[in-house]
Amino acid sequence: MGMLRGRDDDADVRRFRMKQKLASIGDDFWIEDEEGNRAYRVDGKRVRVRSTFVLEDSSGREVAKIQERKMSVRDKVAIERDDRTLATVRKAMVGLRDRFVIDVQGGDDLKAHGNIVDHEYEIERDGDTVATISKRWFRVRDTYGVEVGDGEDVGLLLATVVALESLTDPE
């Protein structure tokens, strides 16, 4: 598992605490920062037949919307911002391990690899780790951490983690 550059001495890395099981559709949950402050709220909405999660900052402003794109096979999730698709998360068709591709509109694509179901994985851009997801930072059961690199789009990366959770959750 690669670490974000400058991890131990870099105060610019942001760490968030996530719940291991996504709230069921219709429920909300908070993503907390490492001090335990409510940083982002995930609002689970049922929109027609699609499952939708809305990521809001602590002031209630929508940061991203995460929507399943297919009814029959849950293989693709769109992340939207301001009614435009920001990224699409989909399972990579190659390889045996958990690998997902995040197609970012108008930007460099991201890749998630590692053990997604077990919450031990990384999100990379061009071989550089931009976020690390791990259970080892928190001793609380059913909780894992998301560490986001300095200067990264926190909303996009947290929405990506929620999307990956919804794609890999066996329900």
C-alpha positions in Angstrom: 0.0 0.0 0.0 1.6 3.3 -1.0 1.2 6.3 1.3 0.6 9.8 0.2 3.8 11.7 -0.2 4.9 13.5 2.9 2.4 11.6 4.9 4.0 11.9 8.4 5.3 15.4 8.2 2.7 16.9 5.8 -0.2 18.6 7.7 -1.9 19.2 4.3 -3.1 15.7 4.0 -6.8 15.4 5.0 -8.2 12.4 6.6 -11.9 11.5 6.9 -13.8 8.8 8.8 -16.4 6.7 6.9 -18.9 4.1 7.9 -18.2 0.6 6.5 -21.8 -0.1 5.6 -23.5 2.6 3.5 -26.7 3.9 4.9 -29.6 2.2 3.3 -31.4 4.2 0.6 -33.4 6.8 2.4 -31.0 7.2 5.3 -28.3 9.8 5.8 -24.9 9.6 7.4 -22.0 12.0 8.1 -18.4 11.7 6.9 -16.3 13.1 9.8 -12.9 14.6 9.7 -10.2 13.0 11.9 -11.1 15.3 14.8 -14.7 13.9 14.7 -16.3 17.0 13.2 -19.0 16.5 10.7 -17.4 17.4 7.3 -19.7 16.0 4.7 -23.2 14.5 4.8 -24.3 11.7 2.5 -28.0 11.8 1.8 -29.4 8.5 0.5 -32.3 9.2 -1.8 -34.4 6.9 -3.9 -35.0 8.6 -7.2 -37.4 6.6 -9.4 -35.7 3.2 -9.6 -32.1 4.5 -9.4 -30.2 4.7 -6.1 -28.8 8.2 -5.5 -26.6 9.5 -2.8 -26.0 13.3 -2.5 -22.8 14.5 -0.9 -23.1 17.8 0.9 -20.6 19.9 2.8 -21.2 20.7 6.4 -23.2 23.8 5.4 -25.6 21.8 3.3 -24.2 22.8 -0.1 -24.3 19.9 -2.7 -20.8 18.9 -3.6 -21.6 15.8 -5.7 -24.4 13.4 -6.6 -23.7 9.7 -7.0 -26.2 7.8 -9.2 -26.3 4.2 -10.4 -26.6 4.2 -14.1 -28.2 0.8 -14.8 -31.1 -1.1 -13.1 -30.2 -4.6 -14.0 -26.4 -4.8 -13.5 -24.8 -2.5 -11.0 -21.7 -1.9 -13.0 -21.5 1.9 -13.4 -22.1 4.9 -11.2 -22.1 8.5 -12.3 -20.8 11.3 -10.1 -22.5 14.7 -10.9 -21.8 18.2 -9.9 -24.0 21.2 -10.9 -26.1 18.9 -13.1 -23.1 17.8 -15.1 -21.4 14.4 -15.1 -18.1 14.9 -13.2 -16.9 11.3 -13.4 -18.1 7.8 -14.1 -17.0 4.9 -11.9 -16.9 1.5 -13.5 -15.3 -1.9 -12.9 -12.3 -2.5 -15.0 -12.7 -5.5 -17.3 -9.1 -6.7 -17.0 -7.4 -8.5 -14.1 -8.6 -10.7 -11.3 -8.3 -8.2 -8.4 -10.7 -5.4 -7.5 -9.9 -2.7 -10.1 -12.1 0.2 -10.9 -11.6 3.0 -13.4 -12.9 6.5 -12.7 -13.4 8.4 -16.0 -13.1 12.1 -15.1 -14.7 14.4 -17.6 -12.2 17.0 -18.8 -9.5 15.7 -16.5 -7.1 12.9 -15.9 -8.8 9.6 -15.2 -8.3 7.8 -11.9 -7.9 4.2 -11.0 -8.9 2.4 -7.8 -7.1 -0.8 -6.9 -6.5 -3.0 -3.9 -9.2 -4.6 -1.7 -12.2 -2.4 -2.3 -14.6 -4.7 -0.3 -12.2 -4.7 2.7 -11.6 -0.9 2.5 -7.8 -1.3 1.9 -7.1 0.4 -1.4 -5.7 3.4 -3.2 -7.0 5.8 -5.8 -4.3 6.9 -8.3 -3.8 9.4 -11.1 -1.0 8.6 -13.5 0.7 6.3 -11.0 0.5 8.9 -8.2 -1.6 8.1 -5.1 -4.2 10.8 -4.6 -6.2 9.0 -1.9 -5.6 6.1 0.4 -8.5 4.2 2.0 -7.8 2.0 5.1 -9.3 0.6 8.2 -6.0 0.8 10.1 -6.3 4.5 11.3 -9.5 3.9 13.3 -10.1 1.3 16.0 -13.9 1.7 15.8 -15.7 -1.3 14.3 -17.2 -0.8 10.9 -15.2 2.4 10.3 -12.5 3.2 7.8 -10.5 6.2 6.8 -10.1 8.1 3.6 -6.9 10.1 3.3 -7.0 12.8 0.6 -3.8 14.4 -0.8 -3.2 18.1 -0.7 -4.8 20.1 -3.5 -7.1 17.3 -4.5 -10.9 17.6 -5.1 -12.1 16.2 -1.8 -15.7 16.1 -2.9 -14.9 14.1 -6.0 -12.7 11.6 -4.1 -15.2 11.1 -1.2 -18.0 10.7 -3.8 -15.8 8.1 -5.6 -15.4 6.2 -2.3 -19.2 6.3 -1.8 -19.7 5.1 -5.4 -17.2 2.2 -4.9 -19.0 1.2 -1.7 -22.3 1.2 -3.6 -20.8 -0.9 -6.4 -19.2 -3.5 -4.2 -21.9 -3.7 -1.4 -23.4 -7.2 -1.6 -26.6 -5.9 0.1 
